[in-house]
Amino acid sequence: MAFQALIQTMTALNGVHDALSELAEQKKQVLIYNRVEQLTQIVSKENKLIKQIGELDQQRVEVIGQFLIEKGYKPNPKVTVSDLTKIIFNMDDKKALLELQKQLLGTIRKLREMNQLNQQLIEHSLSFIDYSLDLIVGPPEDDVFYHKPQQNAARGNKRLGIFDTRA
């Protein structure tokens, strides 16, 4: 019973990661064409999916715990799907679980690559914005920032009193 719940959870996790991959592809196009409103919508959708992934991952941990109890093992939240395949003796079940794990890892790898590309696009966009601002405003000058005033060389390093007697 818990094994079927695990299969369903893994399938759902893969589906959510697929949806994130589709959003990452959309985000790439939005970044290329500088569509800020659409980018905001995509980020909002991504946040919802990331929250859903967290919930599904927690569900996966619980289902693995239930499965371990059914098999007579002590539940451990650190047990991974790879660890679980070592105690599954039904070859069809083991094969199904390994296939789902392989799909999920592939989807996550694809998503990671797409996110790296999108990050590079954002960095290039920011560099272009900085360059454009420098052309319009001019390069930043050091005088804009506060510097401690230089002490008068005639005074040297003498300690100054509270009152200036020359006044």
N, C-alpha and C positions, 0 to 999 in steps of 0.2 A: 504494500500500500504506500509506504513512504517512498519507495523507489519511483513510482509513477509521479508522485508529487515532485520529486527531485527532477525528473525528466521535464515536467511541465515548467518548473522554475527555471531550469537551464534554457529551455526553449524561449521562455519569456525574456530572460536576460539577453539572449542573442537577438531577439526581435527589437528590444529597446536599443541595443548597440547598433543594429542596422539603421534604425531611425536616426540615431545620432550621426551615423556616417552620411546619410542623405542630407541632414542639416549641414554637415561640414562641407559637403559639395555645394550646397546652396550658398553657404557663407562665403566660399571661395569666389563665386560669381558676384556676390554682393560687394565684397571687398574690392574686386577688380574694377567694378563700375561705380564705386563710391556711393552706394545707396544706404545711407545711415538709418533711415526709418526701418527698412527691411532688416538691417543688421540687428537692430534693437528687438524686433519681433523674433528673430532666429535665436538670439541669446536667451530670451524669455522661454522659448520652447526648449532650448537645451537645458536650462535650469530645472524645468519640470521633469525632463527625462533623467537627469542626473539624480534628482531626488527619488525617482522611481527605481533607478538602479540600486540606490542605497537600500531601499525597502526590499527589493528582490534579493539582494545579497544577504540581507538579514534573514529573509525567508529561507534562502539556500542553507544557511548555517543551521537553522532550526530543523529543516527537513533532514539534513545529514545527521543531526543529533537523534532524531526519531528513527532513522534508518539504522543507526548504530545500536540503539536500544533494542530494536526488533531482532537484530542479529546477535544480541547478547553481549555487546561491547558497551563500555562506559562512554557516554557522549563527551566529545571534546570539540570545542568551537574552532580549534586550530586545524582540524582535519580538512584536507583539501579534496577535490574531486579525484586527483591523481592518487592520493592515499586510499580513497574509497574503492578505486578499481582493484586494489590489491586484495580486498576481502570479498569481492563479488566473484562467484564461481560460475554463474550462468553466463555462458559465452555471448548469447544474444544481448543480455542486459549490459554486459561489460562493453561490447562493441557499440551499442547505442549510446552509452554514456561517453565513451571515448570519442565518438564521432561528434557529439554535441560539444564536447570540450574543444575539439579541434576547430570546429566552426566558430565557436566563441573567441578562441585565441586569434584566429585569422581575422575576424571582424574587428577585434580590439587592435591588432597590429595595423590594419588598414586605417582605422580611425586615428591612431597615433600619428601615422604618416601624413594624413590629411590635416590634422591639427598643427603639425610642424610646418607644413606648407602655408597654412593660414597665418601662423605666427610670423613667418618670414614676410608675407604680404603686408601684414600690419606694421612690421618694423620698417619696411621699405616706404610705406605710406607716411609714417612718422618722420622718416629721414627727409622725404620730399617736402613735407610741411615745414620742417625746420629750415631747409634750404630756401624755400619760398619766402619764409619770414625774414631770413637773413638778407635776401635780395631786396625786400620791400623796406625793412626797417634799418638794415645795416647790421654788421656783426656786433655782438654784445661787447660793450666796453667795460673795462675794469673799474672805471670811475663810478659806475652805478652802485657798486657795493661799498659799504662803510669800511673804512680803514682807520686804524688807530693813528691819530695825528703824530707826526714826528716831533720829538722834543727839541727844543732850541739847543743848538750846539754850544752856545755860550754858557748855558746853565749846567751843562754836563749832566752827570748823574746825581747831582745834589738833590736831597729830599726837599720837596717844596712844602712850605708851611700851609696852614689852613687859610691864612689871610695873605693877600698880595700886598706887601708894604709899599709898593710903588704907586698904588692907586691914590 
